[in-house]
Every structure is written in C-alpha cells, then in structure tokens.
Amino acid sequence: MTDQPPESIDPQPPVSAEAERARALAAVMRDQAERAEVARQVEVRRYHRSRVRRGALLGVWAAVAYVWLGSPSWLRVDPPPQPTIGQEAQALRLNVFLQSQQIEAYRAVSGRLPYVLEEAGPPFMGMEYRRRDSRSYEVSGVSTRVHIRYTSEQEPLDFVGEAADVLDETPVDEELQ
C-alpha cells in the first residue's frame, strides 16, 4: 500500500488560489451587504416607531391640555336643583324625628337621657340638643333656610307629618301577589 492521498470524490476541477480568494471575498462582501441592509431596515423601523410615539404623545398632551384648560361643556356636570323650602323642611323634620328616636333608644337602654347628643350616637348634621330636665328634652334642626324645633312632649309621628310617608313601607303591587 502506498501513501497516496485519496482520490477526490468531488468531480470539480481544482481551482486556483486566486479564484478561491475572489469567491471568498465576494461571499464576505455579500454577507456584509446583507448585514448592512438588515441594520438599515431596523433603523428605519426604529425611526418610524419613534415618530409614531412622538405623534401619539403630542396628541395625548393636546387632549389633556384641552380637557384641563378648555373645560369642555360635555365634561361639566350641572349641579342638582336647589330643593324647595318645603322639601328642605320635610327632610329636616325627618332628621329631627330620627334624632329623637336615637335619643329615645338611648333612654331605653341606659335608663336616662343623654347629657350631650353624642352620647346617643353620632348626631345628624345641623342637630342641636338641649336637655331640659331628667325626663324631657328638645331637639332643633337647623339648615340654611329652615329651623325646626321638637320637644319630647310632642307626639313624634304628629311632628313628622307628611314626612312620615317616607317611613311607611313601600306598597306591594297587587299584580305581583
């Protein structure tokens, strides 16, 4: 056996070193061109995205400035109508009644009238309490336009009057029965 190099399986003729170098250089140049093109496309996409982001940010700032400084009418809420004096009196009368019931509940539990209104629990807004003696008291309800006074000698449901309709149970429809 002789030490000969094995025969090439490749049927191509041998290439000169110069042609092989030219082919390798062309492959490197092609690879570099492809990489440069990919980098350029990435940069173009990044540029477009940043323009879109800047535009969106500018649009959001414009909307915020419009809402904040322009106070558009579609964002304004009209205040509720002012209640009539009669409605305000009925509501205050009902609050005074409920406050007196709270005082009566305190008297039933403790056996005495509270010295101050806070002893019977948290007071309603605008309520004033005055203890006359160990058995009677007075509760006053004060609002901006109405002043109502209740004394413990009065009948509570007579004091409430028309406002007692709120305390009645809601009538059941006959159709539902």
Secondary structure, 3 states (H helix, E strand, C coil): CCCCCCCCCCCCCCCCHHHHHHHHHHHHHHHHHHHHHHHHHHHHHHHHHHHHHHHHHHHHHHHHHHHHHHCCHHHCCCCCCCCCHHHHHHHHHHHHHHHHHHHHHHHHHHCCCCCCHHHHCCCCCCEEEEECCCCCEEEEEECCCCEEEEECCCCHHHHHHHHHHHCCCCCCCHHHC
